[in-house]
Structure formats: C-alpha cells, structure tokens
Amino acid sequence: MHAPASDLDSSLDTNRNIEYKLDVEDIATFAMVVARIPDVQDEVRRSRIPPSIHKPTARMLLLGCVKAKDPLATLLVLNAVLQSTANSSSEVRKKNKEIASLLSTAEVAYCRKELEALAASKDPDAMNLLGQLLEREGQTHQARTLYEAAFERATIKPDHESARTLFLTLVPAWNALGNLLFTDKDPKARDLAKAAFEKGALKADDPISYYHLASFEDERSAKWLKYMNKAAATGHVEAMYKLGNRYSRINSDSGGSVKDAYMDDSQLKKALKWLSLKQDATKDLAEEWYSVAAGCGHKPAMQELVKLSEIKGDAEKVETYLQKMIEPPPAGEIEEWPRLVEEAKRRLRG
C-alpha cells in the first residue's frame, strides 16, 4: 500500500523551501536520483536486510512536488509513464516502468490533470508530452494541435545543466509534429512536416530531423547527401545503411568511377569530385558505411556485406557475417529482421 505524500505538502507549498534553501525542482531532481538507486539483487542478502526505502521515498517526494505545483515533477512522472511503453530499448522501458509503477492509477490520473493544466499555461514541454500521450491513445487531432503550439515555442538550444534536459527523454516537438504529419496526403500537412524537420535539422542540428528531411529531397541531389551524411555521422544507423546503398548504386551505375554524366546536380558533382581520384572509391565507401551500420546491429547492412564478401571470394567473412545475423537481439527486444535471420540460418545449415 502506498504511503501518503500529504506529509510533504506543508514543506513544499512554496517554490522555495526557506529553511533548507531548496527549490522544489531540486527535490524532484533528488527524487529521480533516489528512484534510480538499484536494489540488492542477491536473494540471500535481500532476505537478511530490511526492504529498500529508495523507491517509496522517491514516490513520496515526487508526489509531494506534484502537489506543490512543481512543473518538473509533473513532467518527470508522466514522462516515465510514456516511456515505460515507448518504442525504445528494453533498458529505457525498464527504468521508466520502475518509476511509473510506484504510483497508483489514481495518482497517475492526478498527475495527468496537473500536466493538462501545465500544457494550458503554454509550457512547451508539457504540450509536447501531453501530445505524445494523446497520440498514443489515438487522439491524433488533439495531439497535432499541441505539437504545433509546442513547436512554435520549443527551445532550440537546450540548457545542458537543466534538470529537464538531464531527465526528460521526450521526442522533440519538431520531430513529434513531423512524424505525425509525414504520411498525411494533404500537401499542406506535408509542407508543415518538412518545416518541422527543417527547424530540427538546420537550427537544432538534430540527426533524426536530418534523416527525415533527406526524404523530401531527390536521392541524386547534393542536399540529400548532405542531410543523410549529417544523420549518419551522428549515429543514425538507418542513415548509414542508406548511404551505403547510395554509394553502391553510384558504383554500379558508373562502373566503379564517378562520371560527370551521372551527376545532374552541379553541387553533388563538386561534393563527390574527390571520389574520382581513386578507382572503386564509391564501392569502398559503400562497404565502410555498411560495416559501421553492421557494427550497430543493422542486419540488412550485414546482408550487403555478405554479398560483397561473396564477390571477393572471402568465404571466412561470409560465414562471419552470417553468424552475426543469427545472433539474438538484446534481452527484451523483438527481432526486427526475422526473415533475414531465417535466411542466414538456412545458408549456414547448407
């Protein structure tokens, strides 16, 4: 049974505790740190010591801060609720589920009302978070309205010393809005999606935004190459794979050398001029990007490396990449490319 948080109300009824010279936000931040203290895992040791007070203490502090109208605490609680079922890594889901599970359904509902009030006050993070919760619930029209408002007010350069930056793991408003509108058939919605990704990419230097912004450009253009390179260079695995595909096609189309006739875009020709200095440079570059993506667990990239190794007659590398392809995903994750795994198993058996 949950312990009441009301005993904190009197000490948190102002934004700053005079006696201890603390902001309420400081207490909410401390609560998140306490919530992340791991419990003893060894069953024998756990049986010999009292139950951990870390999680109940964190819950009491967070709820007390929410009742004291602290925006950060409200955002942290609902962010944990959102991320506990988000399409992210199992480790991220697990950490957030531990925090979300501290609160009862009624307490989460109370925090949700506080979030709605915070969003109504035009707090951009609150509007963004509420929008993501609503989108998850299928209320896309309401989510779009909130995303658009959050997008207009979103902070481009985050304060890296801010507790919001440290603890909130929200999809930025520009990506949330862009992703929502990206597949919309309405040209105006598509234009707004592009504007959202442009803000994220060109002003916030967001690699996810660069990746999506590239999809609005012709793959044979200098802009596509620039945006996809930006995304890949900052760790976007799918962008690495697409760059590998692009250089592979250039190599195939131009017989191993970059021909002027192949590049209609003068800026692209200038950007790729250095590749003409070495035979098979585009093929080598494609292999490099596939290798980087494969190192991040991207199995379609591994499949391309299998093909390249077969062309070279390197049977050892073929088997190495096939073995990597059949490796299971991290614990708690679902296999993203089951067909490729089955194909790799079949080839290894044969």
C-alpha positions as CSV (number, residue, x, y, z in Angstrom):
1,M,0.0,0.0,0.0
2,H,1.3,3.4,-0.9
3,A,2.4,5.8,1.8
4,P,0.6,9.2,1.7
5,A,2.5,12.2,0.2
6,S,0.5,14.7,2.2
7,D,3.1,14.9,4.9
8,L,5.3,16.8,2.5
9,D,2.6,19.3,1.4
10,S,3.3,21.9,4.2
11,S,7.0,22.0,3.4
12,L,6.5,22.2,-0.4
13,D,3.7,24.7,-0.6
14,T,6.0,27.4,-2.0
15,N,8.5,27.2,-4.9
16,R,11.4,27.5,-2.5
17,N,11.9,26.0,1.0
18,I,13.2,28.8,3.1
19,E,14.7,26.7,5.9
20,Y,16.8,24.5,3.6
21,K,17.2,27.0,0.7
22,L,16.0,24.5,-1.8
23,D,13.8,24.9,-4.9
24,V,11.0,22.4,-5.2
25,E,12.6,21.4,-8.5
26,D,15.8,20.4,-6.6
27,I,13.7,18.0,-4.6
28,A,12.1,16.5,-7.7
29,T,15.6,16.0,-9.2
30,F,16.8,14.3,-6.0
31,A,13.7,12.1,-6.1
32,M,14.7,10.8,-9.6
33,V,18.3,10.1,-8.4
34,V,16.9,8.2,-5.4
35,A,14.5,6.2,-7.6
36,R,17.4,5.0,-9.8
37,I,19.4,3.6,-6.8
38,P,19.5,-0.2,-7.6
39,D,18.1,-2.6,-5.1
40,V,20.2,-5.6,-3.8
41,Q,19.7,-8.4,-6.4
42,D,21.1,-11.3,-4.4
43,E,18.1,-13.1,-2.8
44,V,20.1,-14.3,0.2
45,R,21.3,-10.8,1.1
46,R,17.9,-9.4,0.5
47,S,16.4,-11.8,3.0
48,R,18.8,-10.5,5.7
49,I,18.1,-6.8,5.4
50,P,15.0,-4.6,5.6
51,P,13.2,-3.7,2.4
52,S,14.7,-0.9,0.4
53,I,13.2,2.5,1.2
54,H,14.6,4.2,-2.0
55,K,11.6,3.6,-4.3
56,P,8.9,4.6,-1.7
57,T,10.9,7.6,-0.7
58,A,11.2,8.7,-4.4
59,R,7.5,8.2,-4.8
60,M,6.7,10.3,-1.8
61,L,9.0,13.1,-2.9
62,L,7.7,13.2,-6.5
63,L,4.0,13.2,-5.4
64,G,4.7,15.9,-2.9
65,C,6.4,18.0,-5.6
66,V,3.5,17.5,-8.0
67,K,1.0,18.6,-5.3
68,A,3.3,21.7,-4.8
69,K,2.7,22.5,-8.4
70,D,6.3,21.9,-9.5
71,P,6.3,21.6,-13.3
72,L,9.4,19.4,-13.3
73,A,7.9,16.7,-11.1
74,T,4.7,16.5,-13.2
75,L,6.8,16.2,-16.3
76,L,9.0,13.5,-14.8
77,V,6.1,11.3,-13.7
78,L,4.2,11.5,-16.9
79,N,7.4,11.1,-19.0
80,A,8.1,7.9,-17.1
81,V,4.5,6.7,-17.8
82,L,5.0,7.4,-21.5
83,Q,8.5,5.9,-21.8
84,S,7.6,2.8,-19.9
85,T,5.7,1.5,-23.0
86,A,7.6,3.5,-25.7
87,N,9.1,2.0,-28.8
88,S,12.6,2.3,-27.4
89,S,15.2,0.0,-25.9
90,S,14.2,-2.5,-23.2
91,E,16.6,-0.9,-20.8
92,V,14.9,2.5,-21.2
93,R,11.4,0.9,-20.8
94,K,12.5,-1.0,-17.7
95,K,13.9,2.1,-15.9
96,N,10.8,4.2,-16.6
97,K,8.5,1.3,-15.7
98,E,10.1,1.1,-12.3
99,I,9.2,4.8,-11.7
100,A,5.8,4.6,-13.3
101,S,4.9,1.6,-11.2
102,L,5.5,3.5,-8.0
103,L,2.2,5.4,-8.5
104,S,-1.4,4.1,-8.4
105,T,-3.8,4.6,-11.2
106,A,-5.5,7.4,-9.3
107,E,-2.2,9.1,-8.6
108,V,-1.2,8.9,-12.3
109,A,-4.6,10.4,-13.1
110,Y,-4.0,13.3,-10.7
111,C,-0.6,13.9,-12.3
112,R,-2.3,13.9,-15.7
113,K,-4.6,16.7,-14.6
114,E,-1.6,18.7,-13.5
115,L,0.0,18.1,-16.8
116,E,-3.1,19.3,-18.7
117,A,-3.1,22.5,-16.6
118,L,0.6,23.0,-17.3
119,A,0.0,22.5,-21.0
120,A,-2.8,25.0,-20.8
121,S,-0.3,27.5,-19.4
122,K,1.7,27.1,-22.7
123,D,4.7,25.2,-21.3
124,P,6.2,23.7,-24.4
125,D,7.5,20.5,-22.8
126,A,4.1,19.9,-21.2
127,M,2.3,20.5,-24.5
128,N,4.7,18.1,-26.3
129,L,4.4,15.4,-23.6
130,L,0.6,15.6,-23.4
131,G,0.5,15.5,-27.2
132,Q,2.6,12.3,-27.2
133,L,0.3,10.7,-24.6
134,L,-2.8,11.7,-26.6
135,E,-1.2,10.4,-29.9
136,R,-0.5,7.1,-28.1
137,E,-4.2,7.0,-27.2
138,G,-5.2,7.6,-30.8
139,Q,-6.3,11.2,-30.4
140,T,-4.2,12.5,-33.2
141,H,-6.1,15.7,-33.9
142,Q,-5.7,16.9,-30.3
143,A,-2.0,15.8,-30.4
144,R,-1.4,17.8,-33.6
145,T,-2.8,20.9,-32.0
146,L,-0.5,20.6,-29.1
147,Y,2.5,19.7,-31.2
148,E,2.0,22.8,-33.4
149,A,1.9,25.0,-30.3
150,A,4.9,23.3,-28.7
151,F,6.8,23.5,-32.0
152,E,6.4,27.3,-32.1
153,R,7.7,27.7,-28.5
154,A,10.3,24.9,-28.4
155,T,13.8,25.7,-27.2
156,I,16.3,25.2,-30.0
157,K,19.4,25.0,-27.9
158,P,18.8,23.1,-24.6
159,D,20.4,24.1,-21.3
160,H,22.6,21.1,-20.6
161,E,22.6,22.0,-16.9
162,S,18.8,22.0,-16.7
163,A,17.1,19.1,-14.9
164,R,14.6,18.9,-17.8
165,T,17.5,18.2,-20.2
166,L,19.0,15.6,-17.9
167,F,15.9,13.6,-17.1
168,L,13.3,14.2,-19.8
169,T,13.6,11.9,-22.8
170,L,10.9,13.3,-25.0
171,V,10.9,13.2,-28.8
172,P,11.5,16.9,-29.6
173,A,8.4,18.8,-30.7
174,W,9.7,19.3,-34.3
175,N,10.1,15.5,-34.7
176,A,6.8,14.7,-33.0
177,L,5.0,17.0,-35.3
178,G,6.9,16.0,-38.4
179,N,6.4,12.3,-37.7
180,L,2.7,12.8,-37.2
181,L,2.2,14.6,-40.5
182,F,4.8,12.9,-42.6
183,T,2.4,10.3,-44.1
184,D,-0.5,12.7,-44.4
185,K,-1.7,13.0,-48.0
186,D,-2.6,16.7,-47.6
187,P,0.1,18.8,-49.2
188,K,-0.2,21.5,-46.5
189,A,0.4,18.9,-43.8
190,R,3.4,17.6,-45.7
191,D,4.8,21.2,-46.0
192,L,4.3,21.6,-42.3
193,A,6.1,18.3,-41.6
194,K,9.0,19.5,-43.8
195,A,9.1,22.8,-42.0
196,A,9.3,21.0,-38.6
197,F,12.1,18.8,-39.7
198,E,14.0,21.8,-41.2
199,K,13.8,23.6,-37.8
200,G,15.1,20.5,-36.0
201,A,17.9,19.9,-38.6
202,L,19.1,23.3,-39.6
203,K,18.6,25.1,-36.3
204,A,18.8,22.4,-33.6
205,D,21.3,20.1,-35.5
206,D,19.0,17.1,-34.7
207,P,20.2,13.9,-36.5
208,I,16.7,12.4,-36.6
209,S,15.4,15.6,-38.3
210,Y,18.2,15.5,-40.8
211,Y,17.3,11.9,-41.7
212,H,13.7,12.7,-42.3
213,L,14.4,15.9,-44.1
214,A,16.5,14.0,-46.6
215,S,13.4,12.1,-47.6
216,F,12.0,15.3,-49.1
217,E,14.9,15.6,-51.5
218,D,15.9,13.8,-54.6
219,E,18.4,11.0,-53.7
220,R,20.6,12.2,-56.6
221,S,20.9,15.7,-55.1
222,A,23.6,17.3,-53.0
223,K,21.0,18.2,-50.3
224,W,20.0,14.5,-49.9
225,L,23.7,13.6,-49.5
226,K,24.4,16.4,-47.0
227,Y,21.4,15.6,-44.8
228,M,21.9,11.9,-44.8
229,N,25.6,12.3,-44.1
230,K,24.7,14.6,-41.1
231,A,22.4,11.9,-39.7
232,A,24.8,9.0,-40.3
233,A,27.8,10.9,-38.8
234,T,25.9,11.4,-35.6
235,G,24.9,7.8,-35.2
236,H,21.7,7.3,-37.1
237,V,22.0,3.6,-38.2
238,E,19.4,3.6,-40.9
239,A,21.1,6.6,-42.5
240,M,24.4,4.7,-42.5
241,Y,22.7,1.9,-44.4
242,K,21.1,4.2,-46.9
243,L,24.4,5.9,-47.6
244,G,25.9,2.5,-48.2
245,N,23.1,1.8,-50.7
246,R,23.6,5.1,-52.4
247,Y,27.3,4.7,-52.9
248,S,26.8,1.1,-54.0
249,R,24.4,2.3,-56.7
250,I,26.7,5.1,-57.8
251,N,29.5,2.5,-58.1
252,S,27.2,0.1,-60.1
253,D,25.9,2.8,-62.4
254,S,29.2,4.3,-63.2
255,G,31.3,1.2,-63.4
256,G,33.5,1.9,-60.4
257,S,34.2,5.6,-61.2
258,V,32.2,8.8,-60.7
259,K,31.3,10.0,-64.2
260,D,30.2,13.6,-64.8
261,A,27.3,12.4,-66.9
262,Y,25.9,10.5,-63.9
263,M,25.6,13.7,-61.7
264,D,23.0,16.2,-62.9
265,D,23.4,18.3,-59.7
266,S,26.5,20.5,-60.0
267,Q,26.8,20.8,-56.2
268,L,26.7,17.0,-56.0
269,K,29.4,16.7,-58.6
270,K,31.5,19.1,-56.6
271,A,30.9,17.2,-53.4
272,L,31.9,13.8,-55.0
273,K,34.7,15.0,-57.1
274,W,37.3,13.6,-54.7
275,L,35.9,10.1,-55.4
276,S,37.1,10.3,-59.0
277,L,40.7,10.2,-57.8
278,K,40.6,6.5,-56.9
279,Q,39.2,3.6,-58.7
280,D,36.4,1.8,-56.9
281,A,36.3,4.6,-54.3
282,T,32.5,4.5,-54.2
283,K,32.4,0.7,-53.7
284,D,34.9,1.1,-50.8
285,L,32.8,3.9,-49.3
286,A,29.7,1.8,-49.5
287,E,31.4,-1.1,-47.7
288,E,32.6,1.3,-45.0
289,W,29.1,2.6,-44.3
290,Y,27.7,-1.0,-44.3
291,S,30.4,-2.0,-41.8
292,V,29.6,0.8,-39.5
293,A,25.9,0.1,-39.6
294,A,26.5,-3.7,-39.1
295,G,28.6,-2.9,-36.1
296,C,25.5,-1.2,-34.6
297,G,23.5,-4.4,-35.2
298,H,21.8,-3.5,-38.5
299,K,21.2,-6.9,-40.2
300,P,20.3,-5.6,-43.7
301,A,23.8,-4.0,-43.7
302,M,25.3,-7.3,-42.7
303,Q,23.5,-9.0,-45.6
304,E,25.1,-6.4,-48.0
305,L,28.5,-7.3,-46.5
306,V,27.8,-11.0,-47.2
307,K,27.2,-10.1,-50.8
308,L,30.3,-8.0,-51.1
309,S,32.4,-10.8,-49.4
310,E,31.0,-13.3,-51.8
311,I,32.1,-11.2,-54.8
312,K,35.6,-11.0,-53.3
313,G,35.6,-14.8,-52.7
314,D,36.1,-14.3,-48.9
315,A,34.3,-17.3,-47.5
316,E,35.5,-16.6,-44.0
317,K,33.9,-13.2,-43.9
318,V,30.7,-14.6,-45.4
319,E,30.4,-17.0,-42.6
320,T,31.3,-14.3,-40.0
321,Y,28.6,-12.0,-41.2
322,L,26.0,-14.8,-41.4
323,Q,26.8,-15.8,-37.8
324,K,26.3,-12.2,-36.7
325,M,23.0,-12.1,-38.5
326,I,21.6,-15.0,-36.4
327,E,22.6,-13.5,-33.1
328,P,19.5,-12.8,-31.0
329,P,18.6,-9.2,-30.2
330,P,19.2,-7.8,-26.7
331,A,17.1,-9.2,-23.9
332,G,13.6,-7.9,-24.0
333,E,13.8,-6.8,-27.6
334,I,11.9,-8.2,-30.6
335,E,13.8,-9.4,-33.7
336,E,13.5,-6.6,-36.3
337,W,14.5,-8.7,-39.3
338,P,13.3,-12.3,-38.8
339,R,13.3,-13.1,-42.5
340,L,17.0,-12.2,-42.8
341,V,17.7,-14.3,-39.7
342,E,16.0,-17.3,-41.1
343,E,17.8,-16.9,-44.5
344,A,21.1,-16.7,-42.7
345,K,20.3,-19.9,-40.7
346,R,19.4,-21.7,-43.9
347,R,22.6,-20.7,-45.6
348,L,24.7,-21.8,-42.6
349,R,22.9,-25.1,-42.5
350,G,23.6,-25.6,-46.2
